[in-house]
């Protein structure tokens, strides 16, 4: 899916500390230097809509938080389902949350667009495992 080029990662999370630590962890592990950051689902959806036909700009993987202001992770997934067929690249979505609520985990597992539910904090090894799986 990603050839030998670096994957593009999108972090969709309103938590600035998570964004900073995740991007540093991903870069330090030499997984990629191409990291897009969005503070809520609306920003990420707008980016996907604008770049739908430009596969080289689209992320290969999205790490999506559940609880965000404006457009949360669940709302993002609803809109993504409608947008998906317009996208020129297949994107893997991992839901990333500090929630250990079984209802959230179950809801994520039932969503066809979510590959896995990942509980924060995400270790360097976990990022590497998920990105290697996507390769």
C-alpha positions in Angstrom: 0.0 0.0 0.0 2.7 2.5 0.9 5.6 1.3 -1.3 9.0 2.4 0.1 8.0 6.0 0.5 7.2 7.4 3.9 3.6 7.1 5.0 1.6 10.3 5.7 0.2 10.2 9.2 -2.7 12.3 10.4 -3.2 13.0 14.1 -6.8 14.2 14.8 -6.9 15.2 18.4 -7.5 18.3 20.4 -5.0 17.3 23.0 -1.8 19.3 22.2 0.3 17.2 24.5 -0.8 14.0 22.7 -0.1 15.6 19.3 3.4 16.7 20.4 4.4 13.4 22.0 2.9 11.3 19.2 4.6 13.3 16.4 7.9 13.2 18.3 7.6 9.5 19.0 6.7 8.7 15.3 9.7 10.8 14.1 12.1 9.4 16.7 11.2 5.9 15.6 11.9 6.9 12.0 8.4 5.8 11.0 7.8 9.0 9.0 8.4 12.8 8.9 5.1 13.4 7.2 2.7 14.2 9.9 -0.5 16.2 9.6 -2.1 17.6 12.7 -5.8 18.5 13.2 -7.4 19.7 16.4 -10.9 18.4 15.6 -12.7 16.2 13.1 -14.0 19.2 11.1 -10.5 20.3 10.3 -9.5 16.8 9.2 -12.7 16.4 7.1 -12.1 19.7 5.3 -8.6 18.6 4.5 -9.8 15.3 3.1 -12.5 17.0 1.0 -10.1 19.5 -0.5 -7.5 16.9 -1.2 -9.8 14.0 -2.2 -8.4 13.8 -5.7 -4.8 14.3 -4.7 -3.8 10.9 -3.3 -0.2 12.1 -2.7 -1.6 14.6 -0.1 -3.9 12.2 1.6 -2.9 10.4 4.8 -2.2 6.7 4.7 -3.1 6.4 8.4 -5.4 8.5 10.7 -5.1 8.3 14.5 -8.5 9.6 15.5 -9.4 10.8 19.0 -13.0 10.2 20.3 -13.6 13.3 22.5 -13.0 16.5 20.7 -14.9 19.8 20.5 -17.0 20.7 17.5 -16.7 17.4 15.5 -15.8 14.4 17.7 -14.4 11.1 16.5 -17.9 9.5 16.0 -19.2 12.4 14.0 -16.0 12.3 11.9 -16.6 8.6 11.1 -20.2 9.3 10.0 -19.0 12.0 7.6 -16.0 9.9 6.5 -18.4 7.1 5.5 -20.0 9.5 3.0 -16.7 11.0 1.8 -14.8 7.7 1.5 -15.7 6.8 -2.1 -14.5 10.3 -3.3 -11.0 9.7 -1.8 -8.3 8.5 -4.2 -6.4 6.6 -1.5 -7.4 3.9 1.0 -6.9 5.3 4.5 -6.5 3.2 7.7 -8.2 4.7 10.7 -7.2 3.8 14.3 -9.3 5.2 17.1 -7.1 6.5 19.8 -8.5 7.4 23.2 -7.8 7.5 26.9 -11.4 6.1 27.4 -11.5 2.5 28.6 -15.3 2.6 28.6 -16.4 -0.8 27.1 -19.2 1.0 25.2 -16.6 3.2 23.3 -14.4 0.2 22.6 -17.3 -1.9 21.4 -18.7 1.0 19.2 -15.3 1.4 17.6 -15.0 -2.3 16.9 -18.4 -2.3 15.2 -17.4 0.6 13.0 -16.2 -0.8 9.6 -13.8 2.1 9.1 -11.9 1.6 12.4 -9.1 -0.9 12.2 -8.3 -1.0 15.9 -9.1 0.8 19.2 -5.9 2.0 20.8 -5.8 3.2 24.4 -3.6 6.2 25.2 -0.8 6.7 25.9 0.5 5.1 22.7 4.0 3.6 22.9 6.7 3.9 20.3 6.3 0.1 19.8 2.6 0.4 19.3 2.9 3.1 16.7 5.6 1.0 14.9 3.4 -2.1 15.0 0.3 -0.2 13.6 2.3 1.5 10.9 4.2 -1.6 9.9 0.8 -3.4 9.5 -0.3 -0.7 7.2 2.8 -0.9 5.0 
